[in-house]
């Protein structure tokens, strides 16, 4: 196996890992969103009492957390995956 083939194989594996990590991250994101939709009162009661937060403050914290997680997933997993896939496609041509 040549060095070029090993490099291509490495980047192929890396692309698959990044894609799976991105998908897993969005599963966590949707679970978080679902928990807020379906179990808002018990969750807010428990966490709000621990930290003395109002429902508005909990809404704001969750919204910011979801937005930050989505941004990080796109920047650290989707864009690198897309870059690697485009590089590998260009290498085959």
C-alpha positions in Angstrom: 0.0 0.0 0.0 1.5 3.3 -1.0 1.7 6.4 1.2 -1.0 8.1 -0.9 -3.4 5.2 -0.4 -2.7 5.2 3.4 -3.4 9.0 3.5 -6.7 8.6 1.6 -7.7 5.7 3.9 -6.9 7.8 7.0 -9.0 10.7 5.8 -11.8 8.4 4.8 -11.9 7.0 8.4 -11.6 10.4 9.9 -14.5 11.6 7.7 -16.7 8.7 8.9 -15.8 9.5 12.6 -16.6 13.2 12.2 -20.0 12.3 10.5 -20.9 9.9 13.3 -19.9 12.4 15.9 -22.0 15.1 14.2 -25.0 12.8 14.1 -24.6 11.7 17.7 -24.4 15.4 18.7 -27.6 16.2 17.0 -29.3 13.2 18.7 -28.2 14.7 22.0 -29.4 18.1 20.9 -32.9 16.7 20.0 -33.0 14.8 23.2 -32.3 18.0 25.1 -35.0 19.8 23.1 -37.5 17.0 23.7 -36.8 17.0 27.4 -37.6 20.7 27.5 -40.8 20.1 25.5 -42.1 17.0 27.4 -40.7 17.4 30.9 -40.3 21.1 31.4 -41.9 21.5 34.8 -40.1 18.7 36.7 -36.8 19.6 35.1 -37.2 23.3 35.8 -38.4 22.6 39.3 -35.4 20.5 40.2 -32.7 22.6 38.5 -34.4 25.9 39.3 -34.5 25.1 43.0 -30.9 24.1 43.1 -29.6 27.4 41.6 -32.5 29.7 42.4 -33.4 30.4 38.8 -36.8 31.6 37.5 -38.5 29.9 34.6 -37.5 32.7 32.3 -33.8 32.3 33.3 -34.1 28.6 32.7 -35.6 29.2 29.3 -32.8 31.6 28.4 -30.1 29.2 29.7 -31.5 26.3 27.7 -32.0 28.3 24.5 -28.4 29.6 24.7 -27.1 26.1 25.5 -28.9 24.6 22.5 -27.7 27.3 20.2 -24.1 27.0 21.4 -24.2 23.2 21.0 -25.6 23.5 17.5 -22.9 26.0 16.5 -20.1 23.8 18.0 -21.4 20.7 16.2 -21.5 22.5 12.9 -18.1 24.2 13.3 -16.1 21.2 14.8 -17.8 18.3 13.1 -19.8 19.2 10.0 -17.4 21.7 8.3 -14.3 19.4 8.8 -16.3 16.5 7.5 -17.4 18.5 4.4 -13.8 19.7 3.8 -12.4 16.2 3.9 -15.1 14.8 1.7 -14.5 17.6 -0.9 -10.7 16.9 -0.7 -11.2 13.2 -1.2 -13.6 13.8 -4.1 -11.0 16.1 -5.8 -8.3 13.5 -5.2 -10.2 10.8 -7.1 -10.9 13.0 -10.1 
